[in-house]
Amino acid sequence: MTSAEREAGRGGDAVLSIGAVLAALRADFPDVTISKIRFLESEGLIAPRRTASGYRQFSEADVRRLRFVLAAQRDRYLPLKVIKEQLDAMDNGLQSPTVTPLTPRPADGMPASADFDTGGEIRMTREELLAGSGISLAMLAELEQHGLIRPGAAGFYDADSVLVARAALALTEYGLQPRHLRSFRTAADREVGLIAQIVTPVARHRDPDARERADDVVRELAALTVRLHALLVKAGLRGL
């Protein structure tokens, strides 16, 4: 379908606000956000109309296009560049979106982007951390020494600190002490640095949605890097 045909086809479509589009997509894509939709628009994957005052007006064709993009990311892990090439091919009549239907990804226990949504921050004292994790004060000192737990500037701990402490405690049953876990901290810091290189240019954009788009990219990249790490470990264990 050409661009002219798409525009002509929009005439009979219902006009949807971005909020209505979000509601229509949420059932199948619970992680989608308004900032995600705006980000896909900024990357040229969709092109909703604009009113004179700048409000977006989406057609049913736009929603179908968004569904294709989101499914291609979720089910096939395709980068946006490849998805855009497929969409361009479809627009030019070279490929039909029904030729190779997308199938739902089976639940595999791997993290999703929503798992990296920090939400409201929890601030815990040292005593609360010790009580919630079951570790000793001496072990907490070791975990801090080796960078596995890092209190905030005010000396408080977050909810993830409890989970890290519990995991470290479980590993001690196999003879692994905090000093043995420094490589995990080093690897995590390197992954964070790599994500920062990608996200920083997005966050520096001057438009008001830049921060939200950057947050979405951070969550998606975090899920993908953890997934890749887990798969590489799984592949390596086959040789044991």
C-alpha atoms as an extended CHARMM CRD file, in Angstrom:
* protein
*
       240  EXT
         1         1  MET       CA              0.0000000000        0.0000000000        0.0000000000  PROA      1               0.0000000000
         2         2  THR       CA              1.4410000000        3.3600000000       -1.0030000000  PROA      2               0.0000000000
         3         3  SER       CA              1.4960000000        6.4660000000        1.1870000000  PROA      3               0.0000000000
         4         4  ALA       CA             -1.2250000000        8.0320000000       -0.9410000000  PROA      4               0.0000000000
         5         5  GLU       CA             -3.4060000000        4.9540000000       -0.5520000000  PROA      5               0.0000000000
         6         6  ARG       CA             -2.8650000000        4.9640000000        3.1940000000  PROA      6               0.0000000000
         7         7  GLU       CA             -3.9310000000        8.5880000000        3.4210000000  PROA      7               0.0000000000
         8         8  ALA       CA             -6.9870000000        7.9180000000        1.2610000000  PROA      8               0.0000000000
         9         9  GLY       CA             -7.8900000000        4.9360000000        3.4020000000  PROA      9               0.0000000000
        10        10  ARG       CA             -7.8000000000        6.9960000000        6.5400000000  PROA      10              0.0000000000
        11        11  GLY       CA            -10.8450000000        8.9560000000        5.5000000000  PROA      11              0.0000000000
        12        12  GLY       CA            -13.2910000000        6.3660000000        6.8020000000  PROA      12              0.0000000000
        13        13  ASP       CA            -11.3510000000        5.4450000000        9.9100000000  PROA      13              0.0000000000
        14        14  ALA       CA            -12.3810000000        6.4940000000       13.3840000000  PROA      14              0.0000000000
        15        15  VAL       CA            -10.1460000000        9.1390000000       14.9010000000  PROA      15              0.0000000000
        16        16  LEU       CA             -8.5180000000        7.9960000000       18.1350000000  PROA      16              0.0000000000
        17        17  SER       CA             -6.6260000000        9.9650000000       20.7390000000  PROA      17              0.0000000000
        18        18  ILE       CA             -3.3110000000        8.6630000000       22.0230000000  PROA      18              0.0000000000
        19        19  GLY       CA             -5.0560000000        7.6760000000       25.2610000000  PROA      19              0.0000000000
        20        20  ALA       CA             -7.6210000000        5.6270000000       23.3300000000  PROA      20              0.0000000000
        21        21  VAL       CA             -4.8360000000        3.9430000000       21.3650000000  PROA      21              0.0000000000
        22        22  LEU       CA             -3.0560000000        3.0750000000       24.6110000000  PROA      22              0.0000000000
        23        23  ALA       CA             -6.2520000000        1.5270000000       25.9970000000  PROA      23              0.0000000000
        24        24  ALA       CA             -6.7200000000       -0.5180000000       22.8140000000  PROA      24              0.0000000000
        25        25  LEU       CA             -3.1760000000       -1.9040000000       22.9690000000  PROA      25              0.0000000000
        26        26  ARG       CA             -2.8250000000       -2.5360000000       26.6990000000  PROA      26              0.0000000000
        27        27  ALA       CA             -4.6660000000       -5.8820000000       26.6920000000  PROA      27              0.0000000000
        28        28  ASP       CA             -2.0930000000       -7.4590000000       24.3660000000  PROA      28              0.0000000000
        29        29  PHE       CA              0.8850000000       -5.2750000000       25.2780000000  PROA      29              0.0000000000
        30        30  PRO       CA              0.6730000000       -4.4120000000       28.9940000000  PROA      30              0.0000000000
        31        31  ASP       CA              4.1150000000       -2.7600000000       28.9640000000  PROA      31              0.0000000000
        32        32  VAL       CA              3.2050000000       -0.1620000000       26.3320000000  PROA      32              0.0000000000
        33        33  THR       CA              3.1070000000        3.4740000000       27.4540000000  PROA      33              0.0000000000
        34        34  ILE       CA              2.2150000000        6.7990000000       25.8900000000  PROA      34              0.0000000000
        35        35  SER       CA              5.8930000000        7.7070000000       25.8090000000  PROA      35              0.0000000000
        36        36  LYS       CA              6.5940000000        4.4380000000       23.9550000000  PROA      36              0.0000000000
        37        37  ILE       CA              4.0390000000        5.3570000000       21.2900000000  PROA      37              0.0000000000
        38        38  ARG       CA              5.5760000000        8.8200000000       20.9780000000  PROA      38              0.0000000000
        39        39  PHE       CA              9.0190000000        7.2780000000       20.7130000000  PROA      39              0.0000000000
        40        40  LEU       CA              7.9070000000        5.0130000000       17.8530000000  PROA      40              0.0000000000
        41        41  GLU       CA              6.4830000000        8.0690000000       16.1340000000  PROA      41              0.0000000000
        42        42  SER       CA              9.7700000000        9.9490000000       16.5560000000  PROA      42              0.0000000000
        43        43  GLU       CA             11.5690000000        6.9670000000       14.9730000000  PROA      43              0.0000000000
        44        44  GLY       CA              9.2900000000        7.1410000000       11.9360000000  PROA      44              0.0000000000
        45        45  LEU       CA              7.4090000000        3.8760000000       12.4340000000  PROA      45              0.0000000000
        46        46  ILE       CA              4.0200000000        5.5820000000       12.6560000000  PROA      46              0.0000000000
        47        47  ALA       CA              2.8280000000        8.9710000000       11.4290000000  PROA      47              0.0000000000
        48        48  PRO       CA             -0.4780000000        9.9900000000       13.0270000000  PROA      48              0.0000000000
        49        49  ARG       CA             -2.1690000000       13.1260000000       11.8410000000  PROA      49              0.0000000000
        50        50  ARG       CA             -1.9600000000       16.2990000000       13.8890000000  PROA      50              0.0000000000
        51        51  THR       CA             -4.6810000000       18.8330000000       14.5840000000  PROA      51              0.0000000000
        52        52  ALA       CA             -4.0140000000       22.5440000000       14.1880000000  PROA      52              0.0000000000
        53        53  SER       CA             -3.2500000000       22.6800000000       17.9110000000  PROA      53              0.0000000000
        54        54  GLY       CA             -0.7960000000       19.7670000000       17.6800000000  PROA      54              0.0000000000
        55        55  TYR       CA             -2.8850000000       16.9140000000       19.0940000000  PROA      55              0.0000000000
        56        56  ARG       CA             -2.2700000000       13.4780000000       17.5950000000  PROA      56              0.0000000000
        57        57  GLN       CA             -5.1060000000       11.7810000000       15.7230000000  PROA      57              0.0000000000
        58        58  PHE       CA             -4.6880000000        8.0460000000       15.1750000000  PROA      58              0.0000000000
        59        59  SER       CA             -6.5720000000        5.9290000000       12.6660000000  PROA      59              0.0000000000
        60        60  GLU       CA             -7.3690000000        2.2310000000       12.8980000000  PROA      60              0.0000000000
        61        61  ALA       CA             -4.5850000000        1.7060000000       10.3640000000  PROA      61              0.0000000000
        62        62  ASP       CA             -2.1630000000        3.4220000000       12.7570000000  PROA      62              0.0000000000
        63        63  VAL       CA             -3.2430000000        1.0700000000       15.5510000000  PROA      63              0.0000000000
        64        64  ARG       CA             -2.7170000000       -1.9900000000       13.3260000000  PROA      64              0.0000000000
        65        65  ARG       CA              0.7290000000       -0.6510000000       12.4600000000  PROA      65              0.0000000000
        66        66  LEU       CA              1.5460000000       -0.2120000000       16.1390000000  PROA      66              0.0000000000
        67        67  ARG       CA              0.4240000000       -3.7610000000       16.8790000000  PROA      67              0.0000000000
        68        68  PHE       CA              2.7600000000       -5.0710000000       14.1990000000  PROA      68              0.0000000000
        69        69  VAL       CA              5.7050000000       -3.0770000000       15.5990000000  PROA      69              0.0000000000
        70        70  LEU       CA              5.0940000000       -4.0750000000       19.2080000000  PROA      70              0.0000000000
        71        71  ALA       CA              4.6010000000       -7.7440000000       18.3360000000  PROA      71              0.0000000000
        72        72  ALA       CA              7.7600000000       -7.7960000000       16.2210000000  PROA      72              0.0000000000
        73        73  GLN       CA              9.7260000000       -6.4050000000       19.1550000000  PROA      73              0.0000000000
        74        74  ARG       CA              8.1810000000       -8.6930000000       21.7430000000  PROA      74              0.0000000000
        75        75  ASP       CA              7.9830000000      -11.9630000000       19.8190000000  PROA      75              0.0000000000
        76        76  ARG       CA             10.9510000000      -11.7310000000       17.4660000000  PROA      76              0.0000000000
        77        77  TYR       CA             13.2350000000       -9.2700000000       19.2430000000  PROA      77              0.0000000000
        78        78  LEU       CA             13.6490000000       -7.3760000000       15.9790000000  PROA      78              0.0000000000
        79        79  PRO       CA             15.4270000000       -3.9960000000       16.1100000000  PROA      79              0.0000000000
        80        80  LEU       CA             13.4100000000       -0.9600000000       15.0480000000  PROA      80              0.0000000000
        81        81  LYS       CA             15.5180000000       -0.5060000000       11.9050000000  PROA      81              0.0000000000
        82        82  VAL       CA             14.5280000000       -3.9520000000       10.6390000000  PROA      82              0.0000000000
        83        83  ILE       CA             10.8740000000       -3.4410000000       11.5820000000  PROA      83              0.0000000000
        84        84  LYS       CA             10.8350000000       -0.1400000000        9.7100000000  PROA      84              0.0000000000
        85        85  GLU       CA             12.2910000000       -1.8210000000        6.6250000000  PROA      85              0.0000000000
        86        86  GLN       CA              9.5210000000       -4.4300000000        6.7840000000  PROA      86              0.0000000000
        87        87  LEU       CA              6.8650000000       -1.7470000000        7.1430000000  PROA      87              0.0000000000
        88        88  ASP       CA              8.3010000000        0.1980000000        4.1990000000  PROA      88              0.0000000000
        89        89  ALA       CA              8.2060000000       -2.9860000000        2.1250000000  PROA      89              0.0000000000
        90        90  MET       CA              4.5630000000       -3.5310000000        3.0790000000  PROA      90              0.0000000000
        91        91  ASP       CA              3.7290000000        0.0860000000        2.2230000000  PROA      91              0.0000000000
        92        92  ASN       CA              5.2080000000       -0.4660000000       -1.2300000000  PROA      92              0.0000000000
        93        93  GLY       CA              3.2950000000       -3.7030000000       -1.7790000000  PROA      93              0.0000000000
        94        94  LEU       CA              6.3980000000       -5.8770000000       -1.5640000000  PROA      94              0.0000000000
        95        95  GLN       CA              5.3910000000       -7.8080000000        1.5280000000  PROA      95              0.0000000000
        96        96  SER       CA              2.1450000000       -8.5680000000        3.2970000000  PROA      96              0.0000000000
        97        97  PRO       CA              1.8980000000       -8.4760000000        7.0990000000  PROA      97              0.0000000000
        98        98  THR       CA             -0.1470000000      -11.6970000000        6.9410000000  PROA      98              0.0000000000
        99        99  VAL       CA              2.5050000000      -13.7250000000        5.0810000000  PROA      99              0.0000000000
       100       100  THR       CA              4.4120000000      -14.6210000000        8.2590000000  PROA      100             0.0000000000
       101       101  PRO       CA              2.0560000000      -14.1300000000       11.2040000000  PROA      101             0.0000000000
       102       102  LEU       CA              3.5940000000      -13.4260000000       14.5610000000  PROA      102             0.0000000000
       103       103  THR       CA              3.0610000000      -16.0210000000       17.2660000000  PROA      103             0.0000000000
       104       104  PRO       CA              2.9380000000      -15.2280000000       20.9710000000  PROA      104             0.0000000000
       105       105  ARG       CA              6.1880000000      -15.7130000000       22.8300000000  PROA      105             0.0000000000
       106       106  PRO       CA              5.9640000000      -18.5980000000       25.3110000000  PROA      106             0.0000000000
       107       107  ALA       CA              6.4950000000      -17.7570000000       28.9410000000  PROA      107             0.0000000000
       108       108  ASP       CA             10.1350000000      -18.5490000000       29.6190000000  PROA      108             0.0000000000
       109       109  GLY       CA             10.7320000000      -16.9150000000       32.9730000000  PROA      109             0.0000000000
       110       110  MET       CA             13.0210000000      -14.3120000000       31.4490000000  PROA      110             0.0000000000
       111       111  PRO       CA             12.7080000000      -10.6910000000       32.5740000000  PROA      111             0.0000000000
       112       112  ALA       CA             10.4780000000       -8.2360000000       30.7430000000  PROA      112             0.0000000000
       113       113  SER       CA             10.9170000000       -4.4820000000       30.5400000000  PROA      113             0.0000000000
       114       114  ALA       CA              8.2460000000       -4.0050000000       33.2230000000  PROA      114             0.0000000000
       115       115  ASP       CA             10.5360000000       -5.7940000000       35.6850000000  PROA      115             0.0000000000
       116       116  PHE       CA             12.8740000000       -2.8080000000       35.5220000000  PROA      116             0.0000000000
       117       117  ASP       CA             10.2220000000       -0.2240000000       36.3670000000  PROA      117             0.0000000000
       118       118  THR       CA             11.4740000000        1.1780000000       39.6590000000  PROA      118             0.0000000000
       119       119  GLY       CA              8.1340000000        2.6980000000       40.6350000000  PROA      119             0.0000000000
       120       120  GLY       CA              8.0360000000        4.3130000000       44.0470000000  PROA      120             0.0000000000
       121       121  GLU       CA             11.3630000000        4.1640000000       45.8370000000  PROA      121             0.0000000000
       122       122  ILE       CA             11.4930000000        2.3160000000       49.1690000000  PROA      122             0.0000000000
       123       123  ARG       CA             13.8950000000        3.6480000000       51.7970000000  PROA      123             0.0000000000
       124       124  MET       CA             15.0220000000        1.2140000000       54.4720000000  PROA      124             0.0000000000
       125       125  THR       CA             17.3300000000        1.6060000000       57.4090000000  PROA      125             0.0000000000
       126       126  ARG       CA             20.2180000000       -0.7780000000       58.0160000000  PROA      126             0.0000000000
       127       127  GLU       CA             18.2360000000       -2.5520000000       60.7140000000  PROA      127             0.0000000000
       128       128  GLU       CA             15.2840000000       -3.0390000000       58.3510000000  PROA      128             0.0000000000
       129       129  LEU       CA             17.5850000000       -4.4250000000       55.6670000000  PROA      129             0.0000000000
       130       130  LEU       CA             19.1340000000       -6.9100000000       58.0760000000  PROA      130             0.0000000000
       131       131  ALA       CA             15.7420000000       -8.0280000000       59.3420000000  PROA      131             0.0000000000
       132       132  GLY       CA             14.3060000000       -8.3880000000       55.8270000000  PROA      132             0.0000000000
       133       133  SER       CA             17.2290000000      -10.3020000000       54.3610000000  PROA      133             0.0000000000
       134       134  GLY       CA             18.4330000000      -12.4390000000       57.2570000000  PROA      134             0.0000000000
       135       135  ILE       CA             22.0940000000      -11.5550000000       56.7650000000  PROA      135             0.0000000000
       136       136  SER       CA             24.4240000000      -10.5230000000       59.5490000000  PROA      136             0.0000000000
       137       137  LEU       CA             25.9090000000       -7.0820000000       60.0580000000  PROA      137             0.0000000000
       138       138  ALA       CA             29.3250000000       -8.5330000000       59.1890000000  PROA      138             0.0000000000
       139       139  MET       CA             28.0460000000       -9.9150000000       55.8980000000  PROA      139             0.0000000000
       140       140  LEU       CA             26.4010000000       -6.5990000000       55.0430000000  PROA      140             0.0000000000
       141       141  ALA       CA             29.7500000000       -4.9070000000       55.6030000000  PROA      141             0.0000000000
       142       142  GLU       CA             31.3750000000       -7.3750000000       53.1860000000  PROA      142             0.0000000000
       143       143  LEU       CA             28.6700000000       -6.8660000000       50.5770000000  PROA      143             0.0000000000
       144       144  GLU       CA             29.1640000000       -3.1100000000       50.7820000000  PROA      144             0.0000000000
       145       145  GLN       CA             32.9380000000       -3.4760000000       50.6670000000  PROA      145             0.0000000000
       146       146  HSD       CA             32.7300000000       -5.4000000000       47.4020000000  PROA      146             0.0000000000
       147       147  GLY       CA             30.1130000000       -3.0880000000       45.8820000000  PROA      147             0.0000000000
       148       148  LEU       CA             27.2410000000       -5.5570000000       45.8020000000  PROA      148             0.0000000000
       149       149  ILE       CA             25.0500000000       -3.3400000000       47.9970000000  PROA      149             0.0000000000
       150       150  ARG       CA             25.2880000000        0.4220000000       47.8670000000  PROA      150             0.0000000000
       151       151  PRO       CA             23.3370000000        2.6020000000       50.2930000000  PROA      151             0.0000000000
       152       152  GLY       CA             22.0090000000        5.9080000000       49.0150000000  PROA      152             0.0000000000
       153       153  ALA       CA             23.5000000000        9.2870000000       49.8090000000  PROA      153             0.0000000000
       154       154  ALA       CA             21.3530000000        9.5560000000       52.9480000000  PROA      154             0.0000000000
       155       155  GLY       CA             22.4060000000        6.0910000000       54.1330000000  PROA      155             0.0000000000
       156       156  PHE       CA             19.1480000000        4.3270000000       53.2790000000  PROA      156             0.0000000000
       157       157  TYR       CA             18.7390000000        1.1180000000       51.2570000000  PROA      157             0.0000000000
       158       158  ASP       CA             16.2320000000        0.2620000000       48.5350000000  PROA      158             0.0000000000
       159       159  ALA       CA             14.0860000000       -2.8620000000       48.0610000000  PROA      159             0.0000000000
       160       160  ASP       CA             16.5550000000       -4.4210000000       45.6260000000  PROA      160             0.0000000000
       161       161  SER       CA             19.2150000000       -4.3770000000       48.3450000000  PROA      161             0.0000000000
       162       162  VAL       CA             17.1550000000       -6.9260000000       50.2790000000  PROA      162             0.0000000000
       163       163  LEU       CA             16.9300000000       -9.1870000000       47.2180000000  PROA      163             0.0000000000
       164       164  VAL       CA             20.6690000000       -8.9140000000       46.5790000000  PROA      164             0.0000000000
       165       165  ALA       CA             21.3900000000       -9.7370000000       50.2200000000  PROA      165             0.0000000000
       166       166  ARG       CA             19.0900000000      -12.7690000000       50.1450000000  PROA      166             0.0000000000
       167       167  ALA       CA             20.7080000000      -14.0700000000       46.9400000000  PROA      167             0.0000000000
       168       168  ALA       CA             24.1810000000      -13.5860000000       48.3840000000  PROA      168             0.0000000000
       169       169  LEU       CA             23.1450000000      -15.3940000000       51.5560000000  PROA      169             0.0000000000
       170       170  ALA       CA             21.8130000000      -18.3360000000       49.5290000000  PROA      170             0.0000000000
       171       171  LEU       CA             25.1010000000      -18.5230000000       47.6100000000  PROA      171             0.0000000000
       172       172  THR       CA             27.0630000000      -18.8670000000       50.8490000000  PROA      172             0.0000000000
       173       173  GLU       CA             25.5030000000      -22.3220000000       51.2110000000  PROA      173             0.0000000000
       174       174  TYR       CA             27.5720000000      -23.3020000000       48.1650000000  PROA      174             0.0000000000
       175       175  GLY       CA             30.7670000000      -21.8120000000       49.5550000000  PROA      175             0.0000000000
       176       176  LEU       CA             30.5830000000      -18.5030000000       47.6860000000  PROA      176             0.0000000000
       177       177  GLN       CA             31.4190000000      -15.4950000000       49.8270000000  PROA      177             0.0000000000
       178       178  PRO       CA             30.8530000000      -11.8080000000       48.9860000000  PROA      178             0.0000000000
       179       179  ARG       CA             34.4260000000      -11.4640000000       47.7410000000  PROA      179             0.0000000000
       180       180  HSD       CA             33.7030000000      -14.1430000000       45.1370000000  PROA      180             0.0000000000
       181       181  LEU       CA             30.7670000000      -12.1210000000       43.7940000000  PROA      181             0.0000000000
       182       182  ARG       CA             32.6820000000       -8.9950000000       42.7770000000  PROA      182             0.0000000000
       183       183  SER       CA             32.7090000000      -10.1360000000       39.1510000000  PROA      183             0.0000000000
       184       184  PHE       CA             28.9090000000       -9.8780000000       39.1090000000  PROA      184             0.0000000000
       185       185  ARG       CA             29.1430000000       -6.2610000000       40.2280000000  PROA      185             0.0000000000
       186       186  THR       CA             31.7840000000       -5.5260000000       37.5990000000  PROA      186             0.0000000000
       187       187  ALA       CA             29.7320000000       -7.1360000000       34.8340000000  PROA      187             0.0000000000
       188       188  ALA       CA             26.5910000000       -5.2690000000       35.9080000000  PROA      188             0.0000000000
       189       189  ASP       CA             28.4260000000       -1.9380000000       35.9360000000  PROA      189             0.0000000000
       190       190  ARG       CA             29.7040000000       -2.5750000000       32.4240000000  PROA      190             0.0000000000
       191       191  GLU       CA             26.1890000000       -3.3430000000       31.1950000000  PROA      191             0.0000000000
       192       192  VAL       CA             24.8600000000       -0.1910000000       32.8570000000  PROA      192             0.0000000000
       193       193  GLY       CA             27.6140000000        1.8230000000       31.1850000000  PROA      193             0.0000000000
       194       194  LEU       CA             26.7180000000        0.3850000000       27.7890000000  PROA      194             0.0000000000
       195       195  ILE       CA             23.0370000000        1.2070000000       28.2790000000  PROA      195             0.0000000000
       196       196  ALA       CA             23.9570000000        4.7360000000       29.3960000000  PROA      196             0.0000000000
       197       197  GLN       CA             25.8470000000        5.3130000000       26.1380000000  PROA      197             0.0000000000
       198       198  ILE       CA             22.7020000000        4.4880000000       24.1680000000  PROA      198             0.0000000000
       199       199  VAL       CA             20.1650000000        6.2790000000       26.3600000000  PROA      199             0.0000000000
       200       200  THR       CA             21.9970000000        9.5220000000       27.1410000000  PROA      200             0.0000000000
       201       201  PRO       CA             21.4790000000       11.0300000000       23.6470000000  PROA      201             0.0000000000
       202       202  VAL       CA             17.7560000000       10.2190000000       23.8790000000  PROA      202             0.0000000000
       203       203  ALA       CA             17.4320000000       11.8880000000       27.2860000000  PROA      203             0.0000000000
       204       204  ARG       CA             19.2010000000       15.0220000000       26.0600000000  PROA      204             0.0000000000
       205       205  HSD       CA             16.5400000000       15.8610000000       23.4980000000  PROA      205             0.0000000000
       206       206  ARG       CA             14.7980000000       19.1100000000       24.3120000000  PROA      206             0.0000000000
       207       207  ASP       CA             11.2290000000       17.9490000000       23.8040000000  PROA      207             0.0000000000
       208       208  PRO       CA              9.2070000000       17.3140000000       26.9980000000  PROA      208             0.0000000000
       209       209  ASP       CA              8.7840000000       13.5930000000       26.2840000000  PROA      209             0.0000000000
       210       210  ALA       CA             12.5250000000       12.8870000000       26.1320000000  PROA      210             0.0000000000
       211       211  ARG       CA             12.8200000000       11.6640000000       29.7180000000  PROA      211             0.0000000000
       212       212  GLU       CA              9.8970000000        9.2790000000       29.3890000000  PROA      212             0.0000000000
       213       213  ARG       CA             11.2560000000        7.8880000000       26.1310000000  PROA      213             0.0000000000
       214       214  ALA       CA             14.6610000000        7.4300000000       27.7630000000  PROA      214             0.0000000000
       215       215  ASP       CA             13.0540000000        5.5580000000       30.6690000000  PROA      215             0.0000000000
       216       216  ASP       CA             11.3130000000        3.2140000000       28.2300000000  PROA      216             0.0000000000
       217       217  VAL       CA             14.5530000000        2.5520000000       26.3540000000  PROA      217             0.0000000000
       218       218  VAL       CA             16.3770000000        1.8600000000       29.6430000000  PROA      218             0.0000000000
       219       219  ARG       CA             13.8090000000       -0.7350000000       30.6860000000  PROA      219             0.0000000000
       220       220  GLU       CA             13.8230000000       -2.4810000000       27.3210000000  PROA      220             0.0000000000
       221       221  LEU       CA             17.6060000000       -2.5400000000       27.0590000000  PROA      221             0.0000000000
       222       222  ALA       CA             17.9220000000       -3.7830000000       30.6340000000  PROA      222             0.0000000000
       223       223  ALA       CA             15.5500000000       -6.6790000000       29.9610000000  PROA      223             0.0000000000
       224       224  LEU       CA             17.3710000000       -7.6110000000       26.7590000000  PROA      224             0.0000000000
       225       225  THR       CA             20.8520000000       -7.4880000000       28.3050000000  PROA      225             0.0000000000
       226       226  VAL       CA             19.8010000000       -9.6170000000       31.2930000000  PROA      226             0.0000000000
       227       227  ARG       CA             18.1080000000      -12.0470000000       28.9170000000  PROA      227             0.0000000000
       228       228  LEU       CA             21.2650000000      -12.2720000000       26.7910000000  PROA      228             0.0000000000
       229       229  HSD       CA             23.4070000000      -12.8010000000       29.8810000000  PROA      229             0.0000000000
       230       230  ALA       CA             21.1560000000      -15.6010000000       31.1110000000  PROA      230             0.0000000000
       231       231  LEU       CA             21.1510000000      -17.3180000000       27.7230000000  PROA      231             0.0000000000
       232       232  LEU       CA             24.9290000000      -17.1400000000       27.4510000000  PROA      232             0.0000000000
       233       233  VAL       CA             25.3180000000      -18.6740000000       30.9110000000  PROA      233             0.0000000000
       234       234  LYS       CA             22.8160000000      -21.3740000000       29.9580000000  PROA      234             0.0000000000
       235       235  ALA       CA             24.7700000000      -22.1320000000       26.7830000000  PROA      235             0.0000000000
       236       236  GLY       CA             28.0450000000      -22.2600000000       28.7210000000  PROA      236             0.0000000000
       237       237  LEU       CA             26.6460000000      -24.7020000000       31.2730000000  PROA      237             0.0000000000
       238       238  ARG       CA             25.9340000000      -27.2360000000       28.5420000000  PROA      238             0.0000000000
       239       239  GLY       CA             29.6480000000      -27.9510000000       28.4430000000  PROA      239             0.0000000000
       240       240  LEU       CA             29.8860000000      -28.8780000000       32.1070000000  PROA      240             0.0000000000
